[in-house]
Amino acid sequence: MIKASTIAAGLAFALAASAQAAVFDFNDAAFLDTTVDSVTTSDGSITATLTTKRNARGTLIDGIAAIFDTQNPNNGLSGSNGDNDLTEGSGLFTGTGFGGALIISETGKTAGVALSPADDNASGGTITFDFGSTLVNLVSFDILDDATVTAISNGVSVTAIVGTDGGFGTGFDLSALTNVSTVTFDFNGASGAIDNFVVNAVTPVPLPAGLPLLLAGLGGFALLRRRK
């Protein structure tokens, strides 16, 4: 027969270690076509600060990330310095409904600047997510355009390739990257964007208010059984 104390300990562990799935979908209307230095998941549960490096003639220099509105046709107008490869008005992107996607800004330098049009850095660079005190398991992400993107954390790297100009790939597996507080996405010298970045928080979550009373009751019950 399983002891009450064992049940209580198992219950507490299960609740404390529960994971919460969350997605960075970059669809907050307030930040579309705007440079950003932090992003938050769609459910508001996880925020990451961003450190961005842009590739300038083969040298990585300080840059800024931006959220590119793929459904804004002005971002792809010919001669506008935008990027038609990331807009949904033509080619492979038609009707995909990606919405916002995270890019390395070609022109922006500081956070909070509205871009008209938004454009990604042609020579790529890196974007590092810092989750602060929250540890996460990475799940998956999408790539827009023809980028080859390598996700790197804790000495482990995963590379995902689209390989089609103006194309996209969805659900690239990142499950090899676990218990991380930071992750760097390296665009390997090419333009492109990432979207729908899914993570699971593994930091212990707060216990329900009534759980301590339940555990105390179970513990007391176990103590009485032992004294008998």
QUIZI-V293763 format. One record per backbone hydrogen bond with DSSP energy under -1.0 kcal/mol. CO is the residue of the C=O (numbers start at 1). NH is the residue of the N-H. If there is no record, write none. Layout:
# QUIZI-V293763
CO,NH ; CO,NH
This chain:
# QUIZI-V293763
3,7 ; 4,8 ; 5,9 ; 6,10 ; 7,11 ; 8,12 ; 9,13 ; 10,14 ; 11,15 ; 12,16 ; 13,17 ; 16,205 ; 20,201 ; 22,199 ; 23,42 ; 24,197 ; 28,31 ; 31,34 ; 33,115 ; 34,67 ; 35,112 ; 37,50 ; 39,48 ; 41,44 ; 46,41 ; 48,39 ; 49,130 ; 51,128 ; 52,63 ; 53,126 ; 54,61 ; 56,59 ; 59,56 ; 61,54 ; 64,105 ; 65,36 ; 66,103 ; 67,33 ; 68,70 ; 68,101 ; 69,72 ; 70,88 ; 72,75 ; 73,76 ; 75,83 ; 77,80 ; 83,86 ; 90,93 ; 91,94 ; 93,96 ; 99,70 ; 101,68 ; 102,194 ; 103,66 ; 104,121 ; 113,35 ; 119,106 ; 121,124 ; 124,55 ; 125,187 ; 126,53 ; 127,185 ; 128,51 ; 129,183 ; 130,49 ; 131,134 ; 135,202 ; 136,180 ; 137,200 ; 139,174 ; 140,198 ; 141,172 ; 142,195 ; 143,169 ; 144,193 ; 147,162 ; 149,160 ; 150,186 ; 151,158 ; 152,184 ; 153,156 ; 156,153 ; 158,151 ; 160,149 ; 164,167 ; 167,145 ; 169,143 ; 172,141 ; 174,177 ; 177,138 ; 180,136 ; 181,131 ; 183,129 ; 184,152 ; 185,127 ; 186,150 ; 187,190 ; 193,144 ; 194,102 ; 195,142 ; 197,24 ; 198,139 ; 198,140 ; 199,22 ; 200,137 ; 201,20 ; 208,211 ; 210,214 ; 211,215 ; 212,216 ; 213,217 ; 214,218 ; 215,219 ; 216,220 ; 217,221 ; 218,222 ; 219,223 ; 220,224 ; 221,225 ; 222,226 ; 223,227 ; 224,228
